Amino acid sequence: MDGNTSELSGILKQLTADQLKFVAARLNARTDKDAAETIGIPSQTVYNWSNKSEVDKAVKLAQLDTIEVARERLRRLLVTAIDVVEDEMGEDKKRRLDAAKEVFDRAGVAILQMLDITSGGKSLFDLDEWKRSRQDRLSEAQEIE
């Protein structure tokens, strides 16, 4: 991470959600007023921020590194995204299975590679039995549809 990116990251972490949205909007807006309108807040709110100089500095640095702004916004959305996936893991077996697979895929975990790190690398279950059980559950889910 270069100096500008590191400085920008530090500033972004201190901003409110509205200020972070403002920084992102300001990258494409001609003026502060236009950016405020884009995110649906009064322009006077922007001018009254006690840390307006930090927000302005974030805008200048963000113009050099737009990826860092997007990264911070995504980081803040992670908890909400996890809640959505968790909600999908309701009573419907097929939806539960799809949601679970999505979590594993996004986390970069191959289901068949999961091992308990305290087991010394030994599988904690019979793989063939697990595959048969999994296939049975998939068949049941397909029958329910």
N, C-alpha and C positions, 0 to 999 in steps of 0.2 A: 504494500500500500504506500503510495507516495505521500508527501507532506500535505498536499492539498486535499487528497482523499481522506486522510486521517483527520485533518482539521474539520472537514465537512461532516464526516461521520460523527465527531464529537458534538458539533453544533446541532445536528439533526436530532440527536438523542435527547437534547434538552428542550426541543420545541413541542408545543401542543399539537394535537391532531389537526386543528384548523391551520396552524402556522405551517405545518408540514405540507398540507394540501396547497396552501398559498405558494410556498416555494415551488412546488411542482407546476402550478398554474402559471406562475410568473415567468417560467421558462418560455412560454408561448405567448404571453400577453405583452402588449406594448407598455402598459403602465400598471402601477399598483392597483389603481381603481379597476381596471379591466380584469386583473387577476382576482380581486375581491369579488367582483360580480360573477365571475366564472364559478367560484366555489360557494356562492350564495351568502356572503357576509357583507355587512355594510363597509364601505371603504374607510369610514371614520374609525372603525374597529382596528383596521390595519395600522393607521397612523397613530393610534393611541397605545399600541403594544409597548409595554415598558422595555422590552428587549428588541425593539424595532431594528436597532443597529446590528444585532446578531442575525436577525432574519434577513436583513439586506446582505450581510456578509455570506449567509448561506446561499442566497440567490446567486451572488457573484461566483462563488465556488461551484455551485450546482451547474452553472452554465459551462464550467470546465469538465464536470463529472456528473452527467445526468444519471448514470447507472447507480451511483451511490444513493441518490434520492429514491429511485425505484426500489432498491434493496431495503432501505429503511421502511418504506411503506409496506413492502411484502412482509418484513419481519413483524410488523405490528398486526398484520392480518392473520398470522399463523394460528393464534389461539382461536379466533373466530372460525377459521377453516377447520380446525380440529373439532370444534363443537358441531359443525355441520356434518362432518363425517360420523361423529359419534351419534348424532340424531338419526342418521341413515341406518345405524346398526340396531334397528328396532326388532319387531317380532317377525317380519317377513324374512324367511331363511335365505332366499336368493339375494335380497338386498343386503342382508348382513354379510353374506359371503363376499359379494361384490365390494362392499365398503371395506371389509377386512383386507381383501386383496389389494385394493387401492392404497391403503395405508402401508402395507408391506412394500408395494412397488415404489411408492413415493419415498419411502425411507431407504430404498436400495437394499432391502432384505429379501433374499430368495427364500421362500417358505421351506424348501427342503434343506437349506443350509443352516437353519436355526439349531444351535446347540447350546446347552447350558455351559457357561464358561467354567463353572465349578466342577464339571464332570470330567475334566481332563481331556476334552475333545471327543469323548464317547457319546454316541447318540443316546438320548434318554428314552427312546421308544423304538419299537420294531418298525422300520421304515415300510416294509411290505404291508404290515397290518394297518399302518396309518394310511397308506395309499388306498387300501380296500375300504376303509372306513370313510375316507374322504369321497371316494367314488360313490358309495352308498348315499352319503349326504347330498351330493350333487344330483343323483338320480331322484331322491325324494323331493328336492327343490324343483326340479324340472316337472315332476308329476303334479306339484301344487299349482304350477302355472296353468 
